[in-house]
């Protein structure tokens, strides 16, 4: 006869197995299995720097997958969304100033597939007034290396020559741009191979003037790589997708590998503050979307992700992302929640003099990475901008 104690033990073991399997399936459903191990068991130990008490400089960049047509919206509606950004952004945020005396910055990663000259013509004055910048966003599918190169070159040249956007490399004179891949599918990283098609995307980006990629994190998408909360360099793995899965961390005094591309990631962490049933963590990925503006609570999680250049933990890089024209999102991003976030930053800095925050564009963030690597100060990049006056 089976012992009651044995039955109880076996029942508990069975329940434990079911719980563990169910938990694992729940994590896998949101693709958290791709990166959660990297979060809890990082290759390198976290630096001994407590941003809540030690001196810290924080660089904040909002990188917008800026899609005014929302896929298929009429041109008039799309232009009205652009005009709303141009009119309301200075009114809402023009009063705020960071440690460099500059207002909040917004980088509009504009999609090649939604190009209409009127949209860029409208955004240009906002950028010229000192509130942001424009870089390149691209949705594409079933491309070849040649067709991808042609798309990037044509759009790059249009932005520069037709609209006076982007910039030239200070040494080579080539037109350079920052990049975000549509549908997160950088380096053909979707398991089904859709929304890209080109494994050798990194060398093509480099050859066409890309100074850095800002696509990651992509969680909960299956395109998420296991390198997280990092600033690093990736290079092409011939014949293989997902070349940015791993790479060499940016570090003070270390030169980037040859033929590599800089990748600047945003924060990625399990969000236990909003855990479902207090058991299943949600995902904090730096996405600003409807009902979820930046907030002090989220900011603490972003800071704890500790995205930095190795050797400079006192410089924290917070790369956020959004779809700023998406229905609902635009009301959140141009709403009171975001205004309150900037108030909270200012109040915290006033109470804690060793805490300094800086609003930066994507381009400036990449330059600051180079400054950290070369042992230079952030003043090499950031200066007071007097062209953007309070509204």
Secondary structure, DSSP 8 states (H G I E B T S, - for coil): ---HHHHHHHHHHHHHHHHHHHHHHHHHHTTGGGTHHHHHS-SS---S--TTTS-EEEEEEEEEEE-TTTTT--HHHHHHHHHHHHHHHHHHHTT---TTS----EEEEEEGGG--HHHHHHHHHHIIIIIEEEEEEE---S--HHHHHHHHHHHHHIIIIIT--SEE-TTT--EEEEEEEGGG-GGG-STT--S---TTHHHHHHHTTEEEE-----TTSTT--S--S-EEEE---TT-S-GGGS-EE-BTT----TT-EEEE----EEEEEEEETTTEEEEE--EEBTTB---HHHHHHHHHH----BT-TTEEEEEEEE-TTSTTHHHHHTSHHHHHHHHHHHHHHHH-TTEEEEE--HHHHHHHHHHHHTT--GGGT-----SS---
